[in-house]
């Protein structure tokens, strides 16, 4: 597994908008393309053995410290490491700092 993070959003109605802002703010890196679905997005890489580089989706909490069970949060799974992953994570962190909604980034 890779790096796992969660984003707790104070007001659940802000989750969808925050997801959009996260997707839009990811730095454009050659060799990656975004695929969106109903509850999030996947960043794909040109690697036939492991095409997923980053998955971001809305999940419901189960036994996560600081969250109530069934509380929605944004789940982020980085399948890659290295410089590209650092740039993607930094882009996401900038969005959280700039957003008007209250959101907390935490490690899983």
Secondary structure as GFF3:
##gff-version 3
##sequence-region A 1 108
A	DSSP	beta_strand	3	9	.	.	.	ID=ss1
A	DSSP	three_ten_helix	12	14	.	.	.	ID=ss2
A	DSSP	alpha_helix	15	25	.	.	.	ID=ss3
A	DSSP	beta_strand	32	37	.	.	.	ID=ss4
A	DSSP	beta_strand	40	45	.	.	.	ID=ss5
A	DSSP	beta_strand	52	60	.	.	.	ID=ss6
A	DSSP	beta_strand	72	78	.	.	.	ID=ss7
A	DSSP	alpha_helix	82	98	.	.	.	ID=ss8
A	DSSP	beta_strand	103	107	.	.	.	ID=ss9
###
